[in-house]
């Protein structure tokens, strides 16, 4: 195992990977200049000792850092920095945004975690919203004064989202919304919900859906927490009963919600093309260290599974660079061959399947390496060391270790953002041109 540990423990630089792979994937000089600027800013603003191997903070210091860091990011202009300047961003290019994400990930410096606002609805409004919507909503998303939740899934419309039954009917200068959404994270805290609702019941199901921005603080909305085995309720059911929404809060135009929603899902799946592999890299190191400590590195099957995890991380890294290349090519109107277009179309769906299924296998390996000790709430590194840990710092009521918390979270990753089954349908039907799955026969009269 020594050879495996030394060969995989020292992670090559970007230049080394490019050279070893025989690819011309160098970043332009101006991007590297910007990288230097970001590194200097991080070194100046992160706490003293942050980059030292044994750096730790007390719970009190962590709480103070988290509270102050968002303000520091906002003052530095790094929140939603790729947004145009007229809406509060820095107007960074795609390449600058990639470098920014890479350097924050390298330093393990947190970006603001307003996933629904910063990553989903904000970019969606930028791409599809009216000027009035941009000026009203984007500054409030950026400064953190408006929080969001996502109203897509319904009890009978998850993977087949186009079959949703929530309705919105115009009443003067408002929409009247009725229906139910489920698995709605942060609904209990949100000011607004971006909701898919049926606004035309007389057309094919995808064509009659609109994307609404619905205020949550009103009598017609009830939020019910879905209690989990540990007693917490991170997900919610949301019931709309004659809830009201301003008529102008339709994003992308009436009955265009299906296209707009697909844009939102694209932002969700593509937000970390060149940095997403890093959390798996950290987990690989933790699993490898545990295997060596427990003598499991001498098991050839464990060794093989470790090697497979490592190899897939590198594939994910290279695919991230391919995704970046295709994005830049489209922005620059670079001609793409038929083969390249095929690759671009397949990349989003295949990447989602690839990393989510890879991570489930890896977390199963983590449990096996720890054996029966995995059942202990104190096994493994301290809380927060596992990048996939879903519980917040200081929430000590969750009755499992951070490692097992990461394992549980991995089970959900093949579901959210598009299930693996749906992604395979997309690749088969839209990329490979295979016939669609036969629909079930209608019930006999």
N, C-alpha and C positions, 0 to 999 in steps of 0.2 A: 504493500500500500504506500510505501514511501515514494515510489516513483509516481503514483497517481497523485499523492498529496503535493509533491513539488511541481509536477507538471501542470496541475490545475489550480494550485494555490496562488501563484504569481500571475496576475491578470495582465495580459499584454496591453500596450498603449494602442491608441487609435491607429497610429502610423504602422505599428507592428502588424496589426490585424490586416490592414490594407495590403502590406507587402506580402504577408504570408498567403493571403487569398488570391494574390495576383490581380487585384482590382485597382482601378484608378478612382479612388473615392476620397480624395483629399478635399478638405474644406478650403474655401477661398481665403486669401490673406486677411481681408477685412473682417471675416468671421472670427479668425484667430485673434485679431486685435480686440474685438468685442469680448472674446473669452477672457483675455487678460483683464479687461475692465471689470467684468463680473467677479472674477477671482479677487481682485483688489477690494472691491466693495464688500464682498463676503468676509474677507479677512479683517476689514475695519469694523464691521458691524456685528459679527457674531461674538458671543462671550469669550473672554480670555481663556485660552486653553482648549477651545472647541476642537482643534485639529490634533490634539495630543491623544495618543492611543488609550490612555487611562482616564480620559476626561469624564467626569460624572457631575450631575447636579442633584441637589437635594430636592425633595418634592416641592418645597416652598420656592426654590430657585426655578424649577421647571414651570410652576404656575405663573411666576412673575415673567419668565421669558416668553411663554405662550401669549400672555396678555399684551406684552409690549411689542412682540415681533410683528404682528399684523400692522400695527401703526408704523413700524420701521419700514416694512415693505411698501406700504402705501406712500409714505413720504419719499421713498426712493423711486417710486413709479414702477415697481416691478409686478404689481397686481394687474393682470390682464394687459400686460405691456405690449402685446401685438395688436391691441385695438387701436383704431385711428385716434390721433391726438384730439380731434374735435369731440370725441366721446370720453376723453379722460385717459386714454392709453398713451403709449410712447410711439405708436406707429412702427413697431419693430417689423422687420421682414420675417418671412418664414424661417430663413436660416438663422437670423438673430434669435428668434424665439426658441429654436432647437438648441442653440448654444446656451441660452439662458437656462433651459430645463436641464441640460446636461451638467452644467456647473453647479446648480443647486443640488442635483442628485449626487454628484461627486462629493460635495461637501456635506451631504446628508442634512442640508438646511431645509426646513419645511417651507413650502409655499402655502398660501392661505387655502384652507380645505373647504371652501364653499363650492363643492362639486357641482351642484345643480345650477347655481347662478353663473359662476365663472366659466365652467366647462360646457354646460349643456344649453340652457336657455339664452345666455348672453350671446354666444356665437350664432345661435339660431336667429335671434332678433337682428344681429348685425347682417346676416346673410339674406334675410327674408322680410324684415320689418319695414314699416313706413318710417319716414323721417321723424314724425311725431312720436312713434313708439321708441325709436332709438334715443331721442332726447329725453324722454320721460323715464324710461326704465334703466338704460345702461349706466348713467351716473350713480344710481342708487344701488345697482348690483356691484359696481366697482368699489364704492365706499363702504359697502357692507350694511347699509341701512335698510335693505330689502332682502328677505330670505325667501327661498323657493322650494317647492317639491314638485314631483313629476306624476301626473295623472294619466297614465297610459293603460296599464293592465287592469282587467276586470275579472270577476270570478269565473266567467265563461269565455273570456277573450284574453288569453295570455300569448301563446305562440301565434295563434291566429288572430292577431290584433285587429285586423280589418273587420272582424265580425262584431266589434264593440257595439254596445247598445245604449250607452249614455247619449242623451239627446240635448240639443240646444235649439230652442225655438225663438225667433225674433218677436219681441214685444216692445214696440216703439223704438227707443234708442238703447235697448238692452237685449241681451240674450237671457232666456230662462233655461237653466240647466237642471236636468234630472237624470239620476243614475247613480252608479256605485263604482268606485275604483278600489284597488286592493294592492297590498305590498308597497304602500306609499311611504317611503322613508322621509322622516322629518316633517311630516304633515302637521304634527302637533305644534311645531315651532314656526311654520312657514307663513309668510305674509301673502304669497301668491302661489297658485298652482298652474303649471302649463298643462292644459287638459285637451285630450282628443275627444271630440264629441261629434255625433252624427247630426249634420245640419240639412241634409237632403236624403230622406229615406227612399226616394223613388228612383235612384240610380244605382249602378253597381257599387258594391260595398266600399271599395277604396275611393271612389269618386265623390262620395257624399260626406266626407269627414273634414272638419275644420279644427284648427289649432288655436285654442283660446287661452288667454291669460286671465285667470279667474281669481279675484280677491278672496282670501280665506276667512277674513274676519267679518262674518255676516251670519244671520240667523239660519239661513238655508243650508248651512254646511255643518255636518257632524263628523268628528274624527274619533274613531275607536281604535285603541291600541290592540295589536295582536300579541297576546302574551306568550312568551317563549318559555322553554323548560326552566331557565334560570330566573324567571320572574320579571325580566325586563320586557319592554315592548318597543323595539326599534322600528318595526313595521306597523302600518296602520291600514284600516279600512276607512274610506272617506265616502260619506253619503251626501249626495246633492239632492235637495228637495226644494224645487222652485228657487234655486240659487240664482243670483243675478250677476251678470257680466256686462260691462260697457260694450256697445255695439262695435266700437273701434278697436277692441282688443283681440281682433282676429289677425294672426300673423300669416303673411304670405297670400292673403286673399281667401275669399269664401270658397269652401269645398276643396281647398288645396292642402289640407292638413296631412294627407298621406305623404306627399313629397316633403313637406316641412319636417314631419316626424322622422323621416329617413335621414334628413340632414342632421337632426339632433343625434340619432344613433351613430352616424358617421363621426361626429365630434367625440362621442363617448368612446368609440372603439379606437380612434386614431390619435388620442390626446398625448400618448407617450411613445411614439414610434421608436425613438432612439434611446429612451431611458427606461422603458418598461421592464427590460431584462434585469435591471439592477436589483430589484427586490428578490428575484429568484437567485441571483448570484449570491446575495447575502444569505439566503436560506441554504443554498448549497454548502457554503462554508460552515454553517452551524451543524448541518447533518454530517458532513465529513468529519468535523472535530469530534462529534459525539460517537461516530463509528470508530475512530481511532482510540478514543478514551475507553470505550467499552469492548475493544477487541473485535468488533464486527467487521473491521477492514480486512480481516483474514478470511472472511466468508466470500467465496468467488461470486456468489449470486448478488450479494450486497455490493461488491466492487463493480460488478457489471451494471447494476442499476444506478450507482453513483456516476459511472462513466456515461451512461445514457442521459442522465439529467444534465450533466455538464455539457454534453454535445448538443442537446436541444437548446440550452441557454445560448450557445454560440449561433445556432441556426436562427433563433429569435433575434439576436443582435444584428446579424447580417440582413435578415428580412426587414428590420427597422430601417436600415440604411437604404435598402431597395425601395421601401415605401417613401422615404424622404426624397430619393432620386426621382421617383415617378411624380411626386407632388411638384417638385421644382421644374420638371420637364413640362408639365401641363401649364404651370404659371408662365413659363417662357415660350409657350407655343412650340415646343420642340416636337418634331414629328416622331410618332411612336409607330413601330412596325406592328403588324397583326399579332405577332408573338408577344411583343411588349404590352400591347393593349390587353391581351389575354391575361398576362401576368398581373397587371394592375387591377383588373376586375376581380381576379381570384384572391388577391392578397388580403383584403380586409376580412373576408369570411374565413379563409384558411388560417390566418393568424389568430383569430378569435378561438377557433377550434383548437389550434395547436397549443397555445400557451395555457388555456384553461384545462385541457385534458392532461397536459404535461404536469401542471401544478398539482392536480389531484393525485397523480402517480407519485410525485415527489413527497407529498405529505403522508401518503400511505407508507412510503419508505421511512420517513422520519419516525412514525409510530413503531415500525418494526425494529428500527435501530435501537430505540429506547426500551422496547419490550414492555413488560408489565408495568414498569415504572412510569410509562406514559399516562397511567391512570391517576398518578399523584398530581396534586395541584401545584406542587413546588418543583417539579422536574424541569430541567432545561434552564436556559438563561432567564434573567429577570424580565418582568413584563416590559413590552416595548421592543425587546431585542428581535423578535420575529417580525419581519416586515409585513406579513399578512395578518397580524393580530388585529382583530376588529374592535376590541374593547378599548375604551378611552383610558388614558392614564388615571390612576387613582380609583378606578371602579373595581373594587376588590370583591364584589359579591359574585362574580362569575366563577363557578366552582370547577374550573379546569385550568391547566397551565396555559401560558401564552402560546406554546407550540400546538396544543390541542385546539385552542381557539383558532389558530391559523388553519389547522386541518378542517375544522367545521366550516370556516369561511370558504375554503377551496371547493367544498361541495356545491356551493351556490354559483361558482364562477362559470359553470357550463350552462347556466340558466339565464342570468341577467345579461342584458346587452344583446340578446339573441341566442337561443338555445343551440347546442351543437347540432341537433336534428334539423333545425331550420337552416343553419349555416350550410349543412350538407345539401339541403334542397336547393339553396341559392347557387352553390357551386355546380351542382348537377344540371339544374334547369337553365340558369342564366349564363353560365360560363361554358359548360360542356355541351349545352344544347340537347340534353337528354329529355325525353318526354316527361311531362308532369305526372305525379302520382295520381292514380285513379281515385276519383271521389267516391265515397260510399253511396250505394244505391239508395234512392229515396224510399221512405217507408211505403209499404203497400197500402192502398186506399182501403 
